[in-house]
Amino acid sequence: MLSYRHGFHAGNFADVFKHCLLVYLLVKLKQNKPFAFIDPFAAAGTYFFEDKFMQKNKEYLNGIIKVLNANISDQIVNQYVDLVKKVNSEKNKHSINIYPGSCLLSSLVLDREDKIYLSELHNNEFEILQKNFANDSRIIVEKKDAYSTLNATISSYKGSRLVLIDPSYEVKDEYEKVTKLIKHNTSQFSDVCYMVWYPVLDAEKTNAFIHNMLSLKIKNTTHIKIELQNSFLRMQGTGFFIINAPSEMKHDVTNSLAVLLETLKDQNYPAQIQYDVF
Ligand SMILES: C[S@@+](CC[C@H](N)C(=O)[O-])C[C@H]1O[C@@H](n2cnc3c(N)ncnc32)[C@H](O)[C@@H]1O
């Protein structure tokens, strides 16, 4: 049974890096129509700062709140920050009440003719997800196991596609499952853009995952590993494998990632970004 609730972590530093890069990719890739965004580990889509999940550890204080309070002029960071502000200004002009997840952000970025596919296995998260997007005809929401259905889902959309692989890594062999999922799907759909998120936790597990993903030797793989030691959380960084990223991505996002790192890092500890294209 799944117990992870994204609300505990919504708006933390890992969400900020992930959602900033995701918005960048959506804006770029939707230029090629038809376009579909596939988010098979969708979670609920909306997270309320006041609810018990977000209040438990208040991870957003070292994430989105620092970014909102900083005076950032980077255009790619600001296109993400503006969406967070937009979600909130519609409800209340003066305070931040809601943190938008990947699916809500995608629904704001994408155009009327674009498609969005969301799946979520957790009962409560699925119910919220369904309610959140019931009136948006671009969006399909299903309660399906991402690992066994992704292949069929990708094949049901034509044209340019972005797949976000964003599991909770709560199942013991989840890193192996993600590696297998990527191996299988990239061999069948080599033109799709895949964005895989992972947390930097204990070095042995994290390094084994990185090693196994890079051993797949998939062409046009970008690996970004962001380490920011943190006295507050077990997670000491975050990383991404982006397969088939736009060729200009490194040029476009290098400053944005550096600005976010400077804003989010704990000033008492070293922090760094490793960015490699294979
Ligand atoms: C990290 S959260 C997703 C966060 C979301 N993508 C975002 O950025 O806002 C991972 C979600 O995947 C769900 N999940 C875990 N295993 C799954 C599976 N096999 N199929 C579909 N959903 C799954 C979990 O219940 C959880 O809500």
PDBQT file of the ligand as one rigid body, heavy atoms in Angstrom, charges set to zero:
ROOT
HETATM    1  C1  LIG A 301       6.624  12.612  -5.852  1.00  0.00    +0.000 C 
HETATM    2  S1  LIG A 301       4.900  12.393  -6.010  1.00  0.00    +0.000 S 
HETATM    3  C2  LIG A 301       4.527  13.235  -7.503  1.00  0.00    +0.000 C 
HETATM    4  C3  LIG A 301       4.610  14.716  -7.446  1.00  0.00    +0.000 C 
HETATM    5  C4  LIG A 301       4.137  15.440  -8.695  1.00  0.00    +0.000 C 
HETATM    6  N1  LIG A 301       4.657  14.845  -9.922  1.00  0.00    +0.000 N 
HETATM    7  C5  LIG A 301       4.537  16.893  -8.651  1.00  0.00    +0.000 C 
HETATM    8  O1  LIG A 301       5.645  17.259  -9.089  1.00  0.00    +0.000 OA
HETATM    9  O2  LIG A 301       3.721  17.719  -8.183  1.00  0.00    +0.000 OA
HETATM   10  C6  LIG A 301       4.764  10.717  -6.509  1.00  0.00    +0.000 C 
HETATM   11  C7  LIG A 301       3.325  10.209  -6.635  1.00  0.00    +0.000 C 
HETATM   12  O3  LIG A 301       3.341   8.977  -7.342  1.00  0.00    +0.000 OA
HETATM   13  C8  LIG A 301       2.340   8.129  -6.802  1.00  0.00    +0.000 C 
HETATM   14  N2  LIG A 301       2.713   6.748  -7.184  1.00  0.00    +0.000 N 
HETATM   15  C9  LIG A 301       3.616   5.939  -6.586  1.00  0.00    +0.000 A 
HETATM   16  N3  LIG A 301       3.727   4.772  -7.249  1.00  0.00    +0.000 NA
HETATM   17  C10 LIG A 301       2.884   4.866  -8.314  1.00  0.00    +0.000 A 
HETATM   18  C11 LIG A 301       2.581   3.993  -9.396  1.00  0.00    +0.000 A 
HETATM   19  N4  LIG A 301       3.181   2.795  -9.494  1.00  0.00    +0.000 N 
HETATM   20  N5  LIG A 301       1.703   4.411 -10.336  1.00  0.00    +0.000 NA
HETATM   21  C12 LIG A 301       1.099   5.646 -10.236  1.00  0.00    +0.000 A 
HETATM   22  N6  LIG A 301       1.326   6.502  -9.215  1.00  0.00    +0.000 NA
HETATM   23  C13 LIG A 301       2.223   6.126  -8.275  1.00  0.00    +0.000 A 
HETATM   24  C14 LIG A 301       2.399   8.396  -5.314  1.00  0.00    +0.000 C 
HETATM   25  O4  LIG A 301       1.168   8.038  -4.698  1.00  0.00    +0.000 OA
HETATM   26  C15 LIG A 301       2.666   9.904  -5.288  1.00  0.00    +0.000 C 
HETATM   27  O5  LIG A 301       1.470  10.639  -5.154  1.00  0.00    +0.000 OA
ENDROOT
TORSDOF 0
